[in-house]
Amino acid sequence: MIAKINPGPIKGEISVPSSKSHTIRALIIATLAGGRSYIRNPLLSDDCKAAMRIAGQFGSTIATEEGVWIVDGPIDGLKTPDDVVNVDNSGTTLYFMTSIAALLPDYTIFTGDQSIRRRPVQPLLNALNQLGAQSSTTRSGNGCAPFFIKGPIHGGEVNVPCTTSQYISSLMIAAPMCDGDMRITTDHPAEIPYLDMTIKWLKEAGIQITYDEAEHKFFEIKGRQQYKPFDKYMPSDWSSVAFPTVAALISGSELKIHNMDFNDSQGDAIIIDHLVEMGANIQKHVEAGTLSIRGGNQLHGIRMDLKNTPDALPILCVAGCMAEGTTILDNVAGARLKETDRVSVMVDALSRMGASISATENVITIHGGKKLHGCLQDSHGDHRIAMALTVAALSAEGYTDIQSAECASVTFPGFYQKMQSCGAKITLC
């Protein structure tokens, strides 16, 4: 699908999708719990549908009703999938289910789409092998899917690099099901809000965990614990909120976003604080659960640390281009390990639109204030790239075509339709 975008303001009221991070954790923990769990307001995205299908491969039965998924986890324990586990484009599902597969005594084979087959999994496999698993990738030396793994892991102590929090979250979720206790250590923790999200899920499902609350450098989880079934509501996704919010900063725009949870643990909620610091006119209505954005304020560049929020990088690059002065995004290397190397892709894409943007391995520098111009763009199959370039196009001169724009549905189903409903001049073909 190609999205053809003409510049202009937006006006209206929308709601944003539920959290992918919460929904996938809910599906996996419901599978481990056995019994019946209720996931209310789940995200109906491609990634979550993949996670649902794969939970079924491991023994869950899932019924979908309006606004709720009813998950019956296997009472008699997990089953080894009969077929290859294809996670499609869902990195979260790949990493989390790898450790779950390592609980089982037979082989599980994992693969995914082209993007997944470039994402490093070897550090997690190394950790699981130290805990008693057997695993290997099928392409010598590349450290990526496809790979096979068999367990069972038995607990123990393991040190894991935290280039992505998903390695550690994966181990934490599997640890209570092991025969022995597990101690996970890491030297340079990143994406800490996502680690806290996993810890919160474990505690609310009845799991005891001790961890380094000050620095998140160790996590201790006793084995032979049992997850409890649950009935939980999935909050809105702050990562998705960022795209219409930045789009509404264009002069002449007015937007209200509904169904926000200001008490949730998602780290990407800080994006709004960053934008306010840049001068954006954004009002939080905590009791009503809404954000009100009025465009037209001149933004100014600031320095932002993205160590804990790498998914914010694409849209904050666009915000930096809209700001006067210099915007610096620090600790961006983690964003190179996502669906694409988002650092390189955004630098290239925005440069072709006329932005003054450059990057080192771990820092992006943007000299803002230049008017962007439309051009032909490619999402590279990355949902956050597609949405960020759409927002950039709305503030540019001339029209922009974005190829492979359908990938936005990975986390934000109906993104283009919602933007159209607010007056965005977008044609899909």
C-alpha positions in Angstrom: 0.0 0.0 0.0 1.2 3.5 -0.8 0.1 6.4 1.4 0.0 9.7 -0.5 0.2 12.6 1.8 -0.4 16.3 1.3 0.7 18.8 4.1 -1.8 20.4 6.4 -3.2 20.7 9.9 -5.4 18.2 11.7 -8.5 18.9 13.9 -10.7 16.5 15.8 -10.9 13.9 18.5 -9.5 10.4 18.5 -8.6 7.5 20.7 -5.4 5.5 20.3 -4.9 1.7 20.3 -4.2 -0.4 23.4 -0.6 -1.2 24.5 1.2 -3.9 22.5 3.6 -4.4 25.3 0.9 -5.1 27.8 -1.2 -7.2 25.5 1.6 -9.6 24.6 2.7 -10.0 28.2 -0.9 -10.7 29.1 -1.2 -13.5 26.5 2.0 -15.2 27.5 1.3 -15.0 31.3 -2.3 -16.2 30.7 -0.9 -19.2 28.9 1.5 -20.0 31.7 -1.1 -19.5 34.4 -3.5 -22.3 33.2 -7.1 -21.7 34.0 -9.2 -18.9 32.5 -7.9 -15.3 32.2 -9.7 -12.3 30.6 -7.7 -9.7 28.6 -9.9 -6.7 28.2 -9.4 -3.9 25.6 -6.6 -5.9 23.8 -4.7 -4.5 20.9 -6.0 -6.0 17.7 -2.7 -5.5 15.8 -0.7 -7.8 13.6 2.0 -8.4 16.3 -0.7 -9.3 18.9 -2.5 -11.6 16.5 0.8 -13.4 16.0 1.3 -13.7 19.7 -2.3 -15.1 20.1 -1.7 -17.7 17.4 1.6 -18.8 19.0 0.1 -19.0 22.5 -2.3 -21.5 20.9 0.6 -23.5 19.6 1.9 -23.8 23.2 -1.5 -25.1 24.4 -3.8 -22.1 25.1 -7.3 -21.9 23.8 -8.4 -18.3 23.0 -11.9 -17.1 22.4 -12.3 -13.5 21.0 -15.4 -11.5 21.9 -16.1 -7.8 21.5 -13.5 -6.0 23.6 -12.2 -9.1 25.4 -10.0 -12.1 24.8 -10.8 -15.2 27.0 -7.7 -17.3 27.4 -7.8 -20.8 28.8 -4.2 -21.7 29.6 -3.4 -25.4 29.5 -4.2 -27.0 32.8 -1.9 -30.0 32.2 1.0 -27.8 31.3 2.6 -26.3 28.2 2.8 -28.4 25.0 5.7 -28.3 22.5 4.4 -26.8 19.2 3.7 -29.4 16.5 5.0 -27.0 13.8 7.5 -24.3 13.3 6.8 -21.2 15.3 6.6 -18.2 12.9 6.4 -14.9 14.8 5.9 -12.9 11.6 7.2 -9.4 12.5 6.8 -9.6 16.3 10.2 -9.3 18.1 8.6 -9.3 21.5 6.9 -12.6 20.8 10.1 -14.1 19.4 12.2 -13.2 22.5 9.6 -14.0 25.1 8.5 -17.3 23.7 12.1 -18.5 23.2 12.5 -18.8 27.0 9.1 -20.4 27.3 10.1 -23.0 24.7 13.3 -23.6 26.8 11.1 -24.9 29.6 10.1 -27.9 27.5 12.0 -31.1 26.8 11.5 -31.3 23.1 12.7 -29.1 20.2 11.0 -25.9 19.1 11.9 -24.2 15.9 11.5 -20.4 15.6 11.5 -18.2 12.5 9.8 -14.9 11.3 9.7 -12.5 8.5 12.8 -10.9 6.9 13.1 -8.3 9.6 12.9 -10.8 12.4 15.6 -12.9 10.6 18.0 -9.9 11.1 17.3 -9.3 14.8 20.0 -10.7 17.1 18.9 -13.5 19.4 22.2 -15.1 20.2 22.7 -13.3 23.6 19.4 -14.8 24.8 20.3 -18.3 23.4 23.7 -18.1 25.2 22.0 -17.4 28.5 19.5 -20.2 28.1 22.3 -22.6 27.1 24.0 -21.7 30.4 20.8 -22.6 32.2 20.6 -26.0 30.6 19.0 -25.5 27.2 20.3 -26.7 23.9 20.0 -24.3 21.0 21.6 -23.2 17.8 20.8 -20.9 14.9 20.5 -22.5 11.5 22.8 -20.0 9.7 26.3 -20.3 11.0 27.6 -17.3 12.8 24.7 -14.9 12.2 23.1 -15.2 15.7 19.5 -14.7 14.3 16.5 -16.7 13.5 15.8 -19.4 12.3 16.9 -21.3 15.3 16.0 -24.3 17.4 15.9 -24.7 21.1 15.0 -27.5 23.7 15.1 -27.6 27.4 14.3 -27.9 30.1 16.2 -25.1 31.8 16.8 -25.6 35.5 17.6 -22.2 36.9 21.0 -20.9 38.0 22.8 -17.6 37.7 23.4 -15.9 34.3 24.7 -12.6 33.2 22.9 -11.1 30.2 23.7 -8.0 28.0 20.8 -5.6 28.1 21.1 -4.3 24.6 17.3 -4.9 24.6 15.2 -5.3 27.7 13.4 -8.2 26.1 16.2 -10.6 26.8 15.8 -10.1 30.5 12.0 -9.8 30.5 12.0 -13.2 28.6 14.1 -14.9 31.3 12.1 -13.3 34.1 8.8 -14.6 32.7 10.1 -18.2 32.3 12.0 -18.2 35.6 9.1 -19.0 38.0 8.4 -22.2 36.0 11.9 -23.7 36.4 12.8 -26.4 38.9 15.5 -24.2 40.5 15.9 -20.6 41.4 17.2 -18.1 38.9 19.4 -15.0 39.3 19.8 -12.7 36.3 22.4 -10.0 36.3 23.3 -7.3 33.8 26.0 -4.7 33.7 24.4 -1.9 31.7 20.5 -2.1 32.0 18.5 -0.3 29.3 14.8 0.2 28.6 14.2 0.1 32.4 10.5 1.0 32.1 9.9 -2.2 30.2 11.7 -4.2 32.9 9.5 -2.6 35.4 6.4 -3.4 33.4 7.4 -7.1 33.3 8.1 -7.0 37.1 4.7 -5.5 37.7 3.0 -8.2 35.6 4.8 -10.9 37.5 3.9 -9.5 40.9 0.2 -9.0 40.0 0.1 -12.7 38.8 1.4 -13.9 42.2 5.1 -14.3 41.4 7.7 -13.4 44.1 10.7 -11.5 42.7 13.6 -9.7 44.4 15.5 -7.2 42.3 17.9 -4.2 42.4 15.3 -1.5 42.6 17.9 1.3 42.4 19.9 0.2 39.3 18.1 -2.9 37.9 21.4 -4.9 37.8 20.1 -8.1 39.3 16.8 -10.0 39.4 16.2 -13.1 41.6 13.2 -15.3 41.1 12.4 -18.6 42.9 11.5 -21.6 40.8 8.4 -23.8 41.2 6.0 -20.9 41.4 2.6 -20.8 39.8 1.1 -17.9 37.9 -2.5 -17.0 38.8 -5.2 -16.4 36.1 -6.3 -12.7 35.9 -8.9 -10.3 34.6 -7.2 -7.1 33.4 -7.8 -4.1 31.2 -5.1 -3.1 28.7 -4.2 0.6 28.8 -3.7 2.8 25.7 -0.3 2.7 24.0 1.9 5.8 24.7 4.2 4.9 21.8 1.2 5.2 19.5 0.0 8.5 21.2 3.2 10.2 20.0 2.4 10.2 16.3 -0.9 12.1 16.3 0.4 14.3 19.1 3.4 15.5 17.0 1.2 15.8 13.9 -1.0 18.1 15.9 1.9 20.5 16.7 1.6 21.8 13.1 0.2 25.4 13.1 -3.6 25.4 12.8 -4.1 22.0 14.4 -6.2 21.1 17.4 -6.5 17.6 18.7 -8.0 15.8 21.7 -6.9 12.2 22.4 -9.2 10.1 24.6 -8.8 7.0 26.8 -5.3 7.8 28.2 -4.0 6.2 31.4 -1.7 8.6 33.1 -0.8 6.1 35.9 0.5 3.3 33.7 4.2 2.3 33.8 4.9 2.7 30.0 8.2 4.5 29.6 7.1 6.2 26.4 4.8 8.4 28.3 7.8 10.7 28.8 7.6 11.6 25.1 4.8 14.1 26.1 7.1 15.7 28.7 9.9 16.0 26.1 7.5 17.8 23.7 6.3 20.2 26.4 9.9 21.0 27.3 10.4 21.8 23.6 7.6 24.3 23.9 4.6 22.3 22.7 1.1 23.4 23.9 -0.1 20.1 25.4 -2.5 19.8 28.3 -3.0 16.6 30.4 -6.4 16.1 31.8 -5.7 13.3 34.2 -9.1 12.6 35.7 -10.8 12.8 32.2 -8.0 10.6 30.7 -7.4 13.0 27.8 -4.7 15.0 26.1 -5.4 18.3 24.4 -2.9 19.5 21.8 -2.9 22.9 20.1 -0.5 23.5 17.3 1.3 26.7 16.4 3.9 27.1 19.2 7.4 27.4 17.9 9.3 24.4 19.2 13.0 24.7 20.3 15.6 22.0 20.3 16.6 20.2 23.5 18.8 17.2 24.5 16.9 13.9 25.2 18.2 10.6 26.5 16.5 7.6 24.7 18.3 4.8 26.5 15.0 3.7 28.1 12.7 4.7 25.2 14.3 3.7 21.9 10.8 3.3 20.2 10.4 7.1 20.5 13.3 7.8 18.2 11.5 8.0 14.8 8.9 10.5 15.9 11.3 12.6 18.1 13.5 12.9 15.0 10.5 14.5 13.2 9.8 16.8 16.2 13.5 17.8 16.2 13.2 18.8 12.5 10.2 21.0 13.4 12.1 22.8 16.2 14.4 25.8 16.0 17.9 25.3 17.1 19.7 22.0 17.8 18.0 18.8 19.1 20.3 16.0 20.3 19.1 12.5 20.9 21.5 10.5 23.1 21.9 6.8 23.7 20.1 5.8 20.5 22.1 2.6 19.7 19.3 0.4 21.0 17.1 1.7 18.2 19.5 0.1 15.6 18.3 -3.3 16.8 14.6 -2.9 16.1 12.6 -3.8 12.9 15.2 -1.7 11.0 18.2 0.2 12.0 16.0 3.1 12.8 18.9 5.5 13.3 20.2 5.1 9.8 16.7 4.9 8.2 15.5 8.1 9.8 18.7 10.0 9.1 18.5 9.0 5.4 14.8 9.6 5.0 14.7 13.0 6.7 17.9 14.1 4.9 16.1 13.5 1.6 13.3 15.7 2.8 15.8 18.5 3.4 16.5 18.1 7.1 19.9 18.8 8.6 20.4 15.6 10.5 23.4 13.4 11.2 24.3 10.5 13.5 27.2 8.7 15.2 26.7 5.2 16.6 24.9 6.5 19.6 23.9 10.1 19.0 21.6 11.9 16.5 22.1 15.6 16.0 19.3 17.7 14.3 19.7 21.3 13.3 16.1 22.3 13.0 14.2 25.1 11.4 14.6 24.0 7.8 11.3 23.5 5.9 11.0 19.9 4.8 9.9 19.0 1.3 7.9 16.0 0.2 9.5 13.1 -1.7 9.1 9.4 -2.3 9.8 7.4 0.9 9.9 3.8 1.9 8.8 2.5 5.3 11.2 -0.5 5.0 8.3 -2.5 6.6 8.8 -0.7 9.9 5.6 0.5 11.5 7.2 3.3 13.4 9.1 4.6 10.4 5.9 4.6 8.3 4.0 6.6 10.9 6.9 9.0 11.7 7.4 9.8 8.0 3.6 10.4 7.6 3.8 13.0 10.3 6.9 14.6 8.7 5.0 14.7 5.4 2.1 16.6 7.0 4.5 19.4 7.9 6.4 19.4 4.6 6.0 21.4 1.4 4.5 19.3 -1.5 3.2 15.8 -1.4 5.0 12.6 -0.1 4.4 9.0 -1.1 5.3 6.4 1.5 5.7 2.8 0.2 4.7 -0.2 2.2 2.6 2.0 4.5 0.4 -0.9 5.5 2.9 -2.0 8.1 1.5 0.7 10.5 -1.1 -1.9 11.5 1.6 -3.8 13.4 0.9 -1.6 16.4 -1.7 1.0 15.2 -4.5 -0.6 13.3 -6.5 2.1 11.5 -3.7 4.8 11.9 -4.4 6.3 8.4 -8.1 6.2 8.8 -7.9 8.0 12.2 -5.7 10.6 10.7 -8.1 11.1 7.8 -11.0 11.5 10.2 -9.1 14.5 11.6 -8.7 16.1 8.2 -5.3 14.8 7.2 -5.0 14.8 3.4 -4.0 11.2 3.0 -4.9 8.9 0.1 -4.3 5.2 0.3 -3.7 3.1 -2.9 
